[in-house]
Amino acid sequence: MENFVFKRKINYYETDKMGVVHHSNYIRFLEEARCHWLEELEMPFEAFEKQGITIPVLGVNIEYKHHVTFGDIIIIHPYMKEYSGVRMVVGYDVTKEDTGELVMVGETKHCFTNKNLKPIHLKKANFEFHDKFQKLL
């Protein structure tokens, strides 16, 4: 799943007064890519939630390299940067489809919790998913 990419066309409403994508929208784009990536890995969020497992975001780090505007298509490549069983860090490279230009690099930090938001170890809660994440490193 190293080669998974998520394509997304920029909508007009996602731009700001300057005509470029507002920086806050990138967090949504990363979440969309992460959700689709997990679906491709046969670990959709719904499967976690049915087992009482949540994956809250602990932090987001984004470095903007170039702007994109309405109508541009971006390619988001999510990948596993770190995984401990309790926490994970997902990295992202975002490029423009037409030029290949790097738009942003970033990461989201997460932990696995039960419904009461108490940290859990995924190896104990769902060994199959734990094993899949291990193999992504």
VOGU-3710 file (C-alpha; in Angstrom, 3 decimals, decimal comma):
1> menfvfkrki> 0,000/0,000/0,000  3,085/2,212/-0,306  1,764/3,563/-3,586  -1,700/4,593/-2,390  -2,639/8,072/-3,545  -5,792/10,105/-3,072  -6,758/12,569/-5,804  -8,861/15,583/-4,953  -10,128/18,499/-7,000  -10,159/21,865/-5,246
11> nyyetdkmgv> -13,603/23,429/-4,847  -14,257/27,164/-5,149  -15,616/27,410/-1,592  -12,276/26,151/-0,241  -10,435/29,220/-1,478  -9,937/32,495/0,336  -10,125/36,137/-0,750  -6,756/35,757/-2,505  -8,093/32,867/-4,612  -5,905/30,198/-3,007
21> vhhsnyirfl> -6,929/27,286/-0,799  -7,302/28,486/2,763  -4,692/26,817/4,972  -7,291/25,318/7,320  -8,724/23,157/4,532  -5,575/21,060/4,285  -6,447/19,372/7,583  -9,720/18,215/6,010  -7,891/17,023/2,892  -5,509/14,949/5,005
31> eearchwlee> -8,407/13,386/6,895  -10,158/12,480/3,631  -6,974/10,854/2,346  -6,379/9,003/5,630  -9,955/7,637/5,664  -9,708/6,418/2,061  -6,265/4,931/2,768  -7,609/2,961/5,728  -10,514/1,735/3,583  -8,025/0,502/0,980
41> lempfeafek> -6,147/-1,277/3,759  -9,468/-2,929/4,719  -9,499/-1,079/8,035  -12,279/1,499/7,635  -13,044/3,813/10,542  -16,420/2,097/10,904  -14,669/-1,188/11,720  -12,717/0,485/14,531  -15,822/2,194/15,886  -17,864/-1,047/15,866
51> qgitipvlgv> -15,211/-2,479/18,188  -15,343/0,571/20,458  -11,994/1,912/19,218  -11,489/5,580/18,414  -8,487/7,230/16,766  -8,371/10,854/17,937  -5,962/13,346/16,433  -3,328/14,467/18,930  -1,557/16,923/16,667  -1,124/18,205/13,147
61> nieykhhvtf> 2,055/19,553/11,596  1,968/21,061/8,116  4,613/22,838/6,081  3,181/24,684/3,092  5,408/24,734/0,025  3,198/26,097/-2,782  -0,366/27,299/-3,161  -3,207/25,660/-5,064  -6,310/27,298/-6,477  -9,845/26,457/-7,582
71> gdiiiihpym> -9,902/23,609/-10,087  -6,433/22,290/-9,291  -6,164/18,583/-8,608  -3,932/17,544/-5,750  -2,424/14,134/-5,105  -2,133/13,146/-1,453  0,170/10,289/-0,521  -0,366/9,132/3,079  2,159/6,781/4,679  2,979/5,386/8,095
81> keysgvrmvv> 5,830/7,288/9,749  5,623/5,803/13,236  3,553/3,135/14,949  3,807/1,815/18,500  0,489/0,027/18,967  -0,788/2,849/21,170  0,155/5,780/18,929  0,789/6,361/15,256  2,070/9,158/13,075  0,824/9,368/9,504
91> gydvtkedtg> 2,906/11,379/7,049  1,595/13,077/3,925  3,131/14,401/0,733  0,812/16,565/-1,354  1,610/17,483/-4,952  -0,177/19,185/-7,835  -1,282/16,638/-10,412  -0,482/18,732/-13,481  3,018/19,882/-12,497  4,116/17,410/-9,822
101> elvmvgetkh> 5,069/20,418/-7,702  5,203/19,777/-3,962  2,337/21,647/-2,309  2,814/20,611/1,300  4,292/18,020/3,610  2,718/17,152/6,888  1,859/14,660/9,536  -0,969/13,820/11,883  -0,391/12,216/15,269  -2,980/9,828/16,685
111> cftnknlkpi> -3,605/7,424/19,529  -5,974/4,506/19,911  -8,571/4,766/22,667  -11,674/3,066/23,963  -15,046/4,842/23,932  -14,100/6,615/27,182  -10,983/8,018/25,495  -8,663/5,868/27,598  -5,566/4,806/25,622  -5,473/1,180/24,521
121> hlkkanfefh> -2,927/-1,016/22,793  -4,198/-2,050/19,381  -2,303/-5,348/19,594  -4,664/-6,401/22,396  -7,804/-4,805/20,955  -7,436/-6,000/17,350  -4,335/-7,990/16,487  -5,212/-8,113/12,756  -5,232/-4,315/12,457  -2,124/-4,058/14,626
131> dkfqkll> -0,325/-6,466/12,293  -1,365/-4,472/9,208  -0,037/-1,240/10,725  3,231/-2,959/11,715  3,729/-4,065/8,123  3,393/-0,470/6,889  6,578/0,584/8,669
//
